[in-house]
Amino acid sequence: MNRNLLSIDDLSRDDIERILHRARSFAEVSGREIKKVPTLRGRTVINLFYEASTRTSSSFELAAKRLSADLVNIKSAGSSVDKGESLKDTVQTLSAYDPAAIVIRSPHAGAANLVARWTTASVINAGDGKHEHPTQALLDLYTLFRRRGSLDGMKVWIVGDVLHSRVARSNILAFTRMGCEVTLCGPPTLMPREIEALDCEVRYTLDGLEQADVVYALRMQHERMTGSYVPSLREYAAQYQIDSRRLSPHQLLMHPGPVNRGVELSSEVIDSPQALIVEQVESGVVVRMAVLYELLAGGPGRAAAGAPSHAGAETEPQPA
């Protein structure tokens, strides 16, 4: 596994499987009264968030703390960024603290790659513009892995605003790498050109949705839209909303959150037993623990004290 996690393309199938098994081991730790392990004691993790975030920032924070790392949270509001400090200067300033890892979220595609050039710390992309969000894809895989086991041959439909979605791009790469068949569905105006090059099928109506094992609805991202991509949200919902008439009993439902109720999903399917949305949130902490572990402590000759073994019980996690 590379020193950084900037894209799903940084991971082989073996890397992904190792992260999923590591996450499952950390899930066992999370069920204990004392949830911390000493794996990253004495090391510093910096969360550098230039965009608003609830799920991603809080789960990375919990993940670092449960691994006993020292944590620094930097949000653009109220920091030197407000005073005009550049990303490069901010990274160089933070590098003086000798961080083991920098977790970066930015509205600009490619920001994580730039940060990786400016620091010796491991860099984790927590979302960069419309480009990628690799740890979201990993937690989605883990959620399905827990529910279904093998992902090979699973049919996944990703429905909605693919054009503006960094989640969609990472998920296409991750699902196909794990042997899933991916179909994209949405309005032509919200479908990137030549996206089929990522080894997925494209459809513009929900005809055939019943073939899917997993329906993954994307959020309509108004904040990234500079023009009129759909006539109205009402018309979009009429054609693409996943509701109880369109979701079959055998299908699983996913969404990266936050959900626009009544737009991409109806309330009854959000609250249905088929919905894995809450499980996706729960998966975030242990998957991000696994990513931090694999980047900072995993690999040959880098086993750290207190880390669970994904191969079984060779190393029993000990409370910090």
MARLUMDO-115375 format. One record per residue (C-alpha): residue number from 1; residue in three letters; x, y, z. Coordinates in steps of 0.05 Angstrom, whole numbers, padded with zeros to 5 digits, always signed. Example, Ala and Ser with C-alpha at 12.3 -4.5 7.8 and 13.67 -1.06 7.14 Angstrom:
2
ATOM  pos  code      c1      c2      c3
ATOM    1   ALA  +00246  -00090  +00156
ATOM    2   SER  +00273  -00021  +00143
This chain:
320
ATOM  pos  code      c1      c2      c3
ATOM    1   MET  +00000  +00000  +00000
ATOM    2   ASN  +00025  +00070  -00017
ATOM    3   ARG  +00045  +00121  +00035
ATOM    4   ASN  -00016  +00164  +00016
ATOM    5   LEU  -00089  +00150  +00001
ATOM    6   LEU  -00107  +00202  -00052
ATOM    7   SER  -00150  +00158  -00097
ATOM    8   ILE  -00180  +00088  -00100
ATOM    9   ASP  -00129  +00078  -00156
ATOM   10   ASP  -00075  +00078  -00101
ATOM   11   LEU  -00104  +00012  -00076
ATOM   12   SER  -00099  -00058  -00105
ATOM   13   ARG  -00155  -00108  -00092
ATOM   14   ASP  -00110  -00140  -00040
ATOM   15   ASP  -00101  -00072  -00006
ATOM   16   ILE  -00176  -00062  -00004
ATOM   17   GLU  -00189  -00131  +00024
ATOM   18   ARG  -00136  -00120  +00078
ATOM   19   ILE  -00170  -00054  +00098
ATOM   20   LEU  -00238  -00088  +00102
ATOM   21   HIS  -00212  -00144  +00146
ATOM   22   ARG  -00174  -00095  +00189
ATOM   23   ALA  -00238  -00054  +00197
ATOM   24   ARG  -00275  -00116  +00219
ATOM   25   SER  -00222  -00128  +00273
ATOM   26   PHE  -00228  -00056  +00297
ATOM   27   ALA  -00304  -00065  +00299
ATOM   28   GLU  -00292  -00118  +00352
ATOM   29   VAL  -00251  -00067  +00392
ATOM   30   SER  -00307  -00016  +00385
ATOM   31   GLY  -00355  -00064  +00419
ATOM   32   ARG  -00314  -00063  +00482
ATOM   33   GLU  -00322  -00019  +00543
ATOM   34   ILE  -00253  +00012  +00530
ATOM   35   LYS  -00252  +00027  +00455
ATOM   36   LYS  -00180  +00053  +00449
ATOM   37   VAL  -00117  +00017  +00428
ATOM   38   PRO  -00046  +00046  +00435
ATOM   39   THR  -00027  +00036  +00362
ATOM   40   LEU  -00012  +00109  +00345
ATOM   41   ARG  +00006  +00134  +00415
ATOM   42   GLY  +00054  +00193  +00410
ATOM   43   ARG  +00038  +00207  +00336
ATOM   44   THR  -00001  +00266  +00310
ATOM   45   VAL  -00058  +00267  +00260
ATOM   46   ILE  -00082  +00333  +00231
ATOM   47   ASN  -00152  +00342  +00202
ATOM   48   LEU  -00150  +00399  +00153
ATOM   49   PHE  -00221  +00414  +00129
ATOM   50   TYR  -00234  +00470  +00079
ATOM   51   GLU  -00306  +00448  +00070
ATOM   52   ALA  -00363  +00436  +00119
ATOM   53   SER  -00368  +00364  +00142
ATOM   54   THR  -00403  +00325  +00196
ATOM   55   ARG  -00395  +00251  +00182
ATOM   56   THR  -00325  +00251  +00152
ATOM   57   SER  -00292  +00299  +00200
ATOM   58   SER  -00323  +00268  +00263
ATOM   59   SER  -00307  +00197  +00242
ATOM   60   PHE  -00235  +00214  +00226
ATOM   61   GLU  -00230  +00249  +00293
ATOM   62   LEU  -00258  +00188  +00329
ATOM   63   ALA  -00214  +00141  +00289
ATOM   64   ALA  -00151  +00179  +00308
ATOM   65   LYS  -00170  +00183  +00381
ATOM   66   ARG  -00188  +00109  +00385
ATOM   67   LEU  -00118  +00094  +00358
ATOM   68   SER  -00090  +00139  +00414
ATOM   69   ALA  -00062  +00191  +00366
ATOM   70   ASP  -00055  +00265  +00384
ATOM   71   LEU  -00105  +00302  +00341
ATOM   72   VAL  -00106  +00373  +00313
ATOM   73   ASN  -00170  +00397  +00279
ATOM   74   ILE  -00162  +00456  +00231
ATOM   75   LYS  -00223  +00485  +00197
ATOM   76   SER  -00216  +00543  +00148
ATOM   77   ALA  -00265  +00586  +00186
ATOM   78   GLY  -00229  +00620  +00244
ATOM   79   SER  -00160  +00598  +00221
ATOM   80   SER  -00104  +00634  +00184
ATOM   81   VAL  -00139  +00613  +00120
ATOM   82   ASP  -00189  +00667  +00134
ATOM   83   LYS  -00131  +00716  +00134
ATOM   84   GLY  -00110  +00694  +00064
ATOM   85   GLU  -00058  +00642  +00081
ATOM   86   SER  -00046  +00595  +00022
ATOM   87   LEU  -00056  +00520  +00025
ATOM   88   LYS  +00019  +00510  +00015
ATOM   89   ASP  +00037  +00557  +00072
ATOM   90   THR  -00014  +00524  +00117
ATOM   91   VAL  +00014  +00455  +00103
ATOM   92   GLN  +00085  +00478  +00114
ATOM   93   THR  +00064  +00510  +00181
ATOM   94   LEU  +00029  +00447  +00203
ATOM   95   SER  +00088  +00404  +00181
ATOM   96   ALA  +00129  +00437  +00236
ATOM   97   TYR  +00088  +00395  +00285
ATOM   98   ASP  +00117  +00332  +00252
ATOM   99   PRO  +00049  +00301  +00237
ATOM  100   ALA  +00045  +00227  +00219
ATOM  101   ALA  -00016  +00241  +00175
ATOM  102   ILE  -00055  +00299  +00146
ATOM  103   VAL  -00128  +00288  +00128
ATOM  104   ILE  -00149  +00340  +00077
ATOM  105   ARG  -00218  +00360  +00050
ATOM  106   SER  -00221  +00415  -00002
ATOM  107   PRO  -00270  +00442  -00052
ATOM  108   HIS  -00214  +00440  -00104
ATOM  109   ALA  -00199  +00377  -00144
ATOM  110   GLY  -00127  +00356  -00137
ATOM  111   ALA  -00115  +00391  -00070
ATOM  112   ALA  -00096  +00326  -00035
ATOM  113   ASN  -00044  +00311  -00089
ATOM  114   LEU  -00013  +00380  -00078
ATOM  115   VAL  -00010  +00371  -00003
ATOM  116   ALA  +00026  +00304  -00013
ATOM  117   ARG  +00081  +00342  -00051
ATOM  118   TRP  +00091  +00391  +00006
ATOM  119   THR  +00096  +00345  +00066
ATOM  120   THR  +00130  +00282  +00088
ATOM  121   ALA  +00067  +00262  +00127
ATOM  122   SER  +00019  +00210  +00099
ATOM  123   VAL  -00038  +00246  +00064
ATOM  124   ILE  -00109  +00221  +00063
ATOM  125   ASN  -00159  +00251  +00014
ATOM  126   ALA  -00224  +00264  +00052
ATOM  127   GLY  -00257  +00293  -00011
ATOM  128   ASP  -00229  +00341  -00063
ATOM  129   GLY  -00279  +00378  -00105
ATOM  130   LYS  -00314  +00334  -00156
ATOM  131   HIS  -00254  +00287  -00160
ATOM  132   GLU  -00254  +00232  -00107
ATOM  133   HIS  -00272  +00211  -00036
ATOM  134   PRO  -00236  +00144  -00027
ATOM  135   THR  -00252  +00130  +00046
ATOM  136   GLN  -00327  +00138  +00031
ATOM  137   ALA  -00320  +00084  -00022
ATOM  138   LEU  -00282  +00039  +00027
ATOM  139   LEU  -00335  +00047  +00081
ATOM  140   ASP  -00389  +00031  +00029
ATOM  141   LEU  -00352  -00032  +00010
ATOM  142   TYR  -00344  -00051  +00083
ATOM  143   THR  -00419  -00040  +00097
ATOM  144   LEU  -00436  -00088  +00040
ATOM  145   PHE  -00380  -00136  +00060
ATOM  146   ARG  -00410  -00141  +00130
ATOM  147   ARG  -00480  -00153  +00102
ATOM  148   ARG  -00466  -00198  +00042
ATOM  149   GLY  -00395  -00224  +00047
ATOM  150   SER  -00367  -00233  -00024
ATOM  151   LEU  -00378  -00173  -00070
ATOM  152   ASP  -00360  -00210  -00134
ATOM  153   GLY  -00415  -00207  -00186
ATOM  154   MET  -00458  -00159  -00145
ATOM  155   LYS  -00500  -00112  -00188
ATOM  156   VAL  -00496  -00040  -00163
ATOM  157   TRP  -00537  +00017  -00192
ATOM  158   ILE  -00511  +00087  -00175
ATOM  159   VAL  -00569  +00136  -00187
ATOM  160   GLY  -00571  +00212  -00191
ATOM  161   ASP  -00522  +00269  -00195
ATOM  162   VAL  -00460  +00232  -00220
ATOM  163   LEU  -00429  +00294  -00252
ATOM  164   HIS  -00417  +00331  -00186
ATOM  165   SER  -00404  +00270  -00143
ATOM  166   ARG  -00334  +00252  -00118
ATOM  167   VAL  -00368  +00194  -00083
ATOM  168   ALA  -00392  +00166  -00149
ATOM  169   ARG  -00323  +00166  -00181
ATOM  170   SER  -00290  +00132  -00121
ATOM  171   ASN  -00346  +00082  -00116
ATOM  172   ILE  -00343  +00063  -00190
ATOM  173   LEU  -00269  +00049  -00182
ATOM  174   ALA  -00277  +00011  -00117
ATOM  175   PHE  -00338  -00031  -00136
ATOM  176   THR  -00309  -00052  -00203
ATOM  177   ARG  -00242  -00069  -00171
ATOM  178   MET  -00279  -00116  -00124
ATOM  179   GLY  -00315  -00151  -00181
ATOM  180   CYS  -00382  -00115  -00180
ATOM  181   GLU  -00422  -00096  -00242
ATOM  182   VAL  -00435  -00021  -00239
ATOM  183   THR  -00491  +00016  -00275
ATOM  184   LEU  -00498  +00092  -00272
ATOM  185   CYS  -00566  +00123  -00280
ATOM  186   GLY  -00587  +00196  -00282
ATOM  187   PRO  -00606  +00254  -00327
ATOM  188   PRO  -00559  +00264  -00387
ATOM  189   THR  -00542  +00333  -00360
ATOM  190   LEU  -00516  +00301  -00296
ATOM  191   MET  -00474  +00247  -00329
ATOM  192   PRO  -00400  +00261  -00343
ATOM  193   ARG  -00377  +00250  -00414
ATOM  194   GLU  -00341  +00185  -00429
ATOM  195   ILE  -00353  +00159  -00358
ATOM  196   GLU  -00363  +00090  -00389
ATOM  197   ALA  -00286  +00088  -00395
ATOM  198   LEU  -00287  +00069  -00321
ATOM  199   ASP  -00318  +00002  -00339
ATOM  200   CYS  -00390  +00017  -00322
ATOM  201   GLU  -00456  +00020  -00360
ATOM  202   VAL  -00496  +00084  -00367
ATOM  203   ARG  -00572  +00090  -00369
ATOM  204   TYR  -00617  +00151  -00369
ATOM  205   THR  -00681  +00119  -00341
ATOM  206   LEU  -00695  +00073  -00283
ATOM  207   ASP  -00719  +00018  -00330
ATOM  208   GLY  -00684  -00046  -00307
ATOM  209   LEU  -00671  -00022  -00236
ATOM  210   GLU  -00703  -00086  -00210
ATOM  211   GLN  -00640  -00123  -00234
ATOM  212   ALA  -00597  -00087  -00182
ATOM  213   ASP  -00574  -00120  -00118
ATOM  214   VAL  -00555  -00051  -00089
ATOM  215   VAL  -00586  +00016  -00105
ATOM  216   TYR  -00539  +00073  -00087
ATOM  217   ALA  -00573  +00141  -00090
ATOM  218   LEU  -00530  +00203  -00096
ATOM  219   ARG  -00546  +00271  -00065
ATOM  220   MET  -00567  +00327  -00111
ATOM  221   GLN  -00508  +00374  -00099
ATOM  222   HIS  -00538  +00443  -00106
ATOM  223   GLU  -00475  +00476  -00078
ATOM  224   ARG  -00433  +00451  -00137
ATOM  225   MET  -00484  +00469  -00191
ATOM  226   THR  -00472  +00535  -00227
ATOM  227   GLY  -00527  +00525  -00279
ATOM  228   SER  -00594  +00493  -00288
ATOM  229   TYR  -00580  +00419  -00295
ATOM  230   VAL  -00652  +00395  -00285
ATOM  231   PRO  -00717  +00433  -00298
ATOM  232   SER  -00738  +00427  -00225
ATOM  233   LEU  -00727  +00383  -00164
ATOM  234   ARG  -00799  +00361  -00170
ATOM  235   GLU  -00788  +00337  -00241
ATOM  236   TYR  -00722  +00303  -00221
ATOM  237   ALA  -00758  +00267  -00163
ATOM  238   ALA  -00814  +00244  -00210
ATOM  239   GLN  -00764  +00210  -00255
ATOM  240   TYR  -00707  +00188  -00210
ATOM  241   GLN  -00730  +00187  -00138
ATOM  242   ILE  -00723  +00118  -00105
ATOM  243   ASP  -00788  +00103  -00069
ATOM  244   SER  -00825  +00041  -00045
ATOM  245   ARG  -00854  +00028  -00115
ATOM  246   ARG  -00784  +00027  -00146
ATOM  247   LEU  -00746  -00009  -00092
ATOM  248   SER  -00756  -00085  -00091
ATOM  249   PRO  -00755  -00125  -00026
ATOM  250   HIS  -00690  -00161  -00045
ATOM  251   GLN  -00651  -00097  -00057
ATOM  252   LEU  -00606  -00059  -00009
ATOM  253   LEU  -00607  +00017  -00008
ATOM  254   MET  -00547  +00062  +00004
ATOM  255   HIS  -00535  +00138  +00005
ATOM  256   PRO  -00472  +00176  +00025
ATOM  257   GLY  -00512  +00229  +00064
ATOM  258   PRO  -00537  +00278  +00079
ATOM  259   VAL  -00602  +00258  +00047
ATOM  260   ASN  -00649  +00307  +00014
ATOM  261   ARG  -00714  +00274  +00037
ATOM  262   GLY  -00767  +00274  -00017
ATOM  263   VAL  -00716  +00288  -00072
ATOM  264   GLU  -00669  +00229  -00085
ATOM  265   LEU  -00703  +00184  -00034
ATOM  266   SER  -00773  +00181  -00005
ATOM  267   SER  -00781  +00179  +00070
ATOM  268   GLU  -00809  +00109  +00072
ATOM  269   VAL  -00748  +00077  +00039
ATOM  270   ILE  -00700  +00118  +00082
ATOM  271   ASP  -00732  +00087  +00143
ATOM  272   SER  -00740  +00017  +00113
ATOM  273   PRO  -00702  -00046  +00135
ATOM  274   GLN  -00668  -00047  +00067
ATOM  275   ALA  -00633  +00020  +00080
ATOM  276   LEU  -00560  +00015  +00101
ATOM  277   ILE  -00552  +00090  +00110
ATOM  278   VAL  -00542  +00087  +00186
ATOM  279   GLU  -00495  +00027  +00178
ATOM  280   GLN  -00453  +00067  +00129
ATOM  281   VAL  -00444  +00121  +00182
ATOM  282   GLU  -00426  +00068  +00234
ATOM  283   SER  -00375  +00038  +00186
ATOM  284   GLY  -00339  +00104  +00178
ATOM  285   VAL  -00301  +00102  +00243
ATOM  286   VAL  -00273  +00031  +00238
ATOM  287   VAL  -00256  +00038  +00164
ATOM  288   ARG  -00218  +00103  +00177
ATOM  289   MET  -00183  +00070  +00236
ATOM  290   ALA  -00163  +00015  +00187
ATOM  291   VAL  -00137  +00066  +00136
ATOM  292   LEU  -00096  +00103  +00188
ATOM  293   TYR  -00069  +00037  +00214
ATOM  294   GLU  -00049  +00011  +00145
ATOM  295   LEU  -00016  +00077  +00125
ATOM  296   LEU  +00020  +00090  +00190
ATOM  297   ALA  +00031  +00023  +00225
ATOM  298   GLY  +00013  -00033  +00177
ATOM  299   GLY  +00054  -00071  +00127
ATOM  300   PRO  +00114  -00117  +00134
ATOM  301   GLY  +00158  -00099  +00193
ATOM  302   ARG  +00111  -00043  +00215
ATOM  303   ALA  +00064  -00080  +00262
ATOM  304   ALA  +00045  -00036  +00320
ATOM  305   ALA  +00028  -00053  +00391
ATOM  306   GLY  -00045  -00062  +00405
ATOM  307   ALA  -00068  -00069  +00333
ATOM  308   PRO  -00115  -00126  +00317
ATOM  309   SER  -00093  -00177  +00265
ATOM  310   HIS  -00140  -00184  +00206
ATOM  311   ALA  -00117  -00256  +00198
ATOM  312   GLY  -00149  -00277  +00263
ATOM  313   ALA  -00127  -00270  +00334
ATOM  314   GLU  -00052  -00268  +00328
ATOM  315   THR  -00049  -00200  +00361
ATOM  316   GLU  -00103  -00187  +00412
ATOM  317   PRO  -00120  -00113  +00416
ATOM  318   GLN  -00104  -00084  +00485
ATOM  319   PRO  -00137  -00022  +00514
ATOM  320   ALA  -00096  +00040  +00514
